[in-house]
Amino acid sequence: MSDNRFENAPIQVVEQVNNIISKYSEFKHLLDANIIILMDLKKRVSGGKIVLGRAKKANDIEKCIYTDPDGVTQSIDFILSFDKNVFDVIDENDRERVIRHELSHCSVNEKGNFIVVPHEITDFYSEIEFNRTDPQWLDRVSTIADSIYDEQ
């Protein structure tokens, strides 16, 4: 097994992220953002819970060193990472929920600079509305994540 923690996301995940950005007006500020998407190969825990995804603003070093899978050096604005073991087994709707949640962290301040915003509550108000038909989705996905890592 590799010591690498991350790998590039498969094209299907990249396309799903791009489709979500294009589809929903609350993400229109990300249409011109350069976002790399990675799969986290190892379990990450925060506050006693498995981390399903993470959004990070690229720092100055990361902005300069990213080379895309085609070998082209890219300047990046955000890095999204998703737990690969969990993403491989949850359904398309739950993947969309996790992606939307992480994209909700990616914002622009009043000066037009990209920033990462914390939760408004334990989630985002827009995500509560989006998930109103399945408010327990996070509990279900967290249970799946726990079962994956309990088996390892």
JOGI-V661852 format. One record per helix or strand. SS is the DSSP state (H for helix, E for strand). FROM is the first residue (numbers start at 1). TO is the last residue. If there is no record, write none. Layout:
ss | from | to
SS | FROM | TO
SS | FROM | TO
//
This chain:
ss | from | to
E | 6 | 8
H | 11 | 23
H | 25 | 30
E | 35 | 40
E | 45 | 46
E | 49 | 50
E | 53 | 57
H | 60 | 65
E | 67 | 67
E | 73 | 73
E | 78 | 83
H | 84 | 87
H | 92 | 104
E | 106 | 108
E | 114 | 116
H | 125 | 130
H | 132 | 134
H | 137 | 150
//
